Amino acid sequence: MKSQIKLLILSTIALLFFGVAAFFLRNLIFGDVVGTYEQAAANRTEYNDKWVSYEVVACLGKYAEKTESTNFIPTGHEYYYLVWMKDGSFMPISVSKKEDREYLDKLTDATYDYVDKKTEKIEMDPKVFTGTVKSQEAKAKGYYQEALAKMNILGKTKHTIYYDLMDCSSSKTHYRLLAGGVLLIPVFGYTVAFINIAKQKKKPSKEEQFLPK
């Protein structure tokens, strides 16, 4: 019985942890898109940990990659791209899904075909990306500045250069699955504990086993 009580206590702690995490991540788990990249970049406090969107129409290429690992085992990969915005400004965006990376690679080729006057327009449909806005890590920001410098953009454009990253490497589904996985821990613990308690109640004691019938 003591082991079941310990399991119930641990399950309760795990449930409380889930509740706290769900509260602080409620916008990412349950929230909808509440604004655009430009709005979020202009007011980071209001849009912190909230979903925003941006319709990408042109891309100037990948400028960095990052591999996340646990105990030397790769667990994720992010690709950073320099986006040429509708109004002529520039912004960084990161993706992880293969389909997003393939789209941005193809859009980069189409964008340079337009820049080199091989085509009269960018011959690809725009795509709406959804993500959150955050500060770039120092290393990624350095690569971003290098990319801007190589393209002679720094100091030679009247348009805005945004440095806040639109992180599209995670989705609402990702956070919901993560929350669901955490919730399964206390649910599993409660289930096992109550099943074992029920079994112990049904099981006769040693004295009962030797009583004459």
GIVEN-V9371 format. One record per backbone hydrogen bond with DSSP energy under -1.0 kcal/mol. CO is the residue of the C=O (numbers start at 1). NH is the residue of the N-H. Records with the same first field share a line. If there is no record, write none. Layout:
# GIVEN-V9371
CO->NH  NH
This chain:
# GIVEN-V9371
1->5
2->6
3->7
4->8
5->9
6->10
7->11
8->12
9->13
10->14
11->15
12->16
13->17
14->18
15->19
16->20
17->21
18->22
19->23
20->24
21->25
25->29
26->30
35->53
36->40
37->41
38->42
39->43
43->47
47->50
51->34
52->131
53->37
54->129
56->127
58->84
61->82
64->80
66->78
68->75  76
70->73
73->70
76->68
78->66
79->95
80->63  64
81->93
82->60
83->91
85->88
89->85
90->162
91->83
92->166
93->81
94->168
95->79
97->101
98->102
99->103
100->104
101->105
102->106
103->107
104->108
105->109
106->110
107->111
108->112
109->113
110->114
111->115
112->116
113->118  119
114->117
122->124
127->56
129->54
131->52
132->167
134->165
137->141
138->142
139->143
140->144
141->145
142->146
143->147
144->148
145->149
146->150
147->151
148->153
149->152
153->156
160->90
165->134
166->94
167->132
171->175
172->176
173->177
174->178
175->179
176->180
177->181
178->182
179->183
180->184
183->187
184->188
185->189
186->190
187->191
188->192
189->193
190->194
191->195
192->196
193->197
194->198
195->199
196->200
197->201
198->202
199->203
205->209
